[in-house]
Amino acid sequence: MNENEKSMYNEVLNHYFTKNKIKKYFGRKEILEITGISLRTYKYRINELKVKYKDVPSLLFKEQNKWKIHNSIAEEFLPKRKSANQTINSMKWESFSTWNLADNYDEEFHYQIINEIKESHPHNLFHYVIEKTKMGVNHVHLISDLSVEEVENTANEVFNHYQIPINLNVQQIINKTKVIRYLNK
């Protein structure tokens, strides 16, 4: 993915977050919930990051004796080692997929498609949400630990089986925290 595509992808995500009023800055409590780290680890990370971002005060600053952490750097608080108490944010998500179908299919059909994709890769992780547009059309957002190519190939195979035209967009995840917060809104 080139720099132009990355910036366009980030613009789209930022639009979703501002449109859906997702928090721009997190406090200690939210970072601990999102990442599953301990308070001690949080304090160590703050000490590391305040040095790293000393020239960029919009990303990390103190307000009324409380740290404000921009959502774009929340991933830097994720555990560096695999923890016993993994959260959805600490998993190794690789790809973000969205699909829209030419006709409006019900949620059950989308669940069927998702289950077929999951059955093709039983040892991989998936997290998804089925949403309705303002026009009432169902569409799906799905994250996975599979590569972009693997998700595209599997999804295309499933949709070709049903002979349904699809608008499929699969991207590599750049900012995992933003994507997960969007799915969980």
C-alpha positions in Angstrom: 0.0 0.0 0.0 1.5 3.3 -1.1 1.5 6.5 0.9 -1.4 8.0 -1.1 -3.6 5.0 -0.4 -2.7 5.0 3.3 -3.6 8.7 3.6 -6.9 8.1 1.8 -7.6 5.1 4.1 -6.9 7.2 7.2 -9.1 10.0 5.9 -12.0 7.5 5.5 -11.5 6.2 9.0 -11.2 9.7 10.4 -14.5 10.6 8.7 -16.2 7.6 10.3 -14.9 8.5 13.8 -15.9 12.2 13.6 -19.3 11.3 12.1 -20.0 8.7 14.8 -18.6 10.9 17.5 -15.9 8.4 18.6 -13.6 9.9 21.2 -10.5 11.6 19.8 -8.5 11.3 23.1 -8.5 8.5 25.7 -7.7 8.6 29.4 -6.0 6.0 31.5 -9.2 4.0 32.3 -10.1 3.7 28.6 -6.5 2.7 27.6 -6.5 0.0 30.3 -9.9 -1.3 29.0 -8.9 -1.2 25.4 -5.5 -2.8 25.7 -5.9 -5.1 28.7 -2.5 -3.9 30.1 -1.8 -3.4 33.8 -1.5 0.0 35.5 2.2 -0.6 35.9 2.7 -1.2 32.2 0.6 1.9 31.4 2.9 4.0 33.5 6.0 2.6 31.8 4.5 3.3 28.4 3.6 6.8 29.3 7.2 7.4 30.4 8.4 6.1 27.0 5.8 7.9 24.9 6.1 11.3 26.6 9.8 11.3 25.4 8.9 10.0 22.0 6.1 12.5 21.4 7.5 15.5 23.2 7.6 17.5 20.0 4.0 16.5 19.1 1.8 17.7 22.0 -1.4 17.0 20.1 -0.8 13.3 20.5 0.0 13.0 24.2 -0.4 15.8 26.7 -1.4 16.3 30.3 -4.6 18.2 31.2 -5.6 18.8 34.8 -3.0 16.2 36.0 -4.5 13.5 33.6 -2.9 12.2 30.5 -4.8 12.7 27.2 -3.8 10.1 24.6 -4.8 10.6 20.9 -6.6 7.6 19.5 -4.0 7.2 16.7 -1.3 6.2 19.2 -3.4 4.0 21.4 -1.9 0.9 19.7 1.4 1.8 21.2 0.0 0.7 24.6 -0.8 -2.8 23.4 1.1 -5.6 25.2 4.4 -6.5 23.6 4.1 -10.1 24.6 1.1 -12.4 24.4 -0.9 -12.1 27.5 -3.2 -14.5 29.3 -6.0 -11.9 29.3 -6.1 -11.1 25.6 -8.6 -8.5 24.5 -10.0 -8.0 21.0 -7.6 -5.1 20.7 -4.5 -7.1 21.5 -5.1 -9.7 18.8 -3.1 -9.6 15.6 -5.7 -8.3 13.1 -4.3 -8.0 9.6 -7.2 -7.2 7.2 -10.3 -5.0 7.2 -13.1 -6.0 4.8 -16.3 -4.3 3.7 -18.8 -5.7 1.3 -22.1 -4.4 -0.2 -24.3 -6.6 -2.4 -26.2 -5.4 -5.5 -29.5 -6.3 -3.9 -30.6 -6.0 -0.3 -30.2 -9.4 1.3 -31.3 -10.0 4.9 -28.9 -10.4 7.8 -29.3 -14.2 7.8 -27.8 -14.4 4.3 -24.8 -12.2 5.5 -24.4 -14.5 8.5 -24.3 -17.5 6.1 -21.6 -15.8 4.0 -19.5 -15.0 7.1 -19.9 -18.5 8.4 -18.7 -20.0 5.1 -15.6 -17.7 5.1 -14.9 -18.7 8.8 -15.3 -22.4 7.9 -12.7 -22.0 5.1 -10.2 -20.9 7.8 -11.2 -22.6 11.1 -8.0 -21.7 12.9 -8.1 -18.0 12.2 -9.8 -15.1 14.0 -12.7 -13.0 12.7 -14.7 -10.2 14.1 -17.6 -8.6 12.2 -20.6 -6.3 12.3 -23.6 -6.2 10.0 -24.9 -2.7 9.5 -27.7 -1.0 7.6 -27.2 2.0 5.5 -29.5 5.0 5.6 -31.3 3.4 2.7 -31.9 0.2 4.8 -29.4 -1.9 2.8 -27.3 -4.4 4.8 -23.6 -4.4 4.5 -20.7 -6.1 6.4 -17.5 -4.9 8.0 -15.1 -7.8 8.9 -11.6 -7.9 10.4 -9.4 -11.0 10.4 -5.9 -12.1 11.1 -5.7 -13.4 7.5 -3.8 -11.5 4.9 -5.7 -9.2 2.5 -5.2 -11.7 -0.4 -6.5 -14.7 1.6 -9.7 -12.8 2.6 -10.3 -11.5 -1.0 -9.8 -15.0 -2.4 -12.1 -16.7 0.1 -14.8 -14.1 -0.1 -14.7 -14.1 -3.9 -15.0 -17.9 -3.9 -18.0 -17.8 -1.6 -19.8 -15.1 -3.6 -19.0 -16.8 -6.9 -20.7 -19.9 -5.5 -23.9 -17.9 -5.1 -23.3 -16.0 -8.3 -23.9 -12.7 -6.7 -22.3 -9.4 -7.8 -20.4 -7.9 -4.9 -18.6 -4.7 -4.1 -15.8 -6.0 -1.9 -13.1 -3.8 -0.4 -10.3 -5.5 1.6 -7.5 -3.4 3.1 -4.6 -4.0 5.4 -5.2 -2.6 8.8 -3.1 0.4 9.6 -4.6 1.6 12.9 -6.1 -1.4 14.7 -7.6 0.6 17.5 -9.6 2.9 15.2 -11.0 -0.1 13.3 -12.0 -2.0 16.3 -13.6 1.0 18.0 -15.6 1.6 14.7 -16.8 -2.0 14.7 -17.8 -1.9 18.3 -19.7 1.5 18.2 
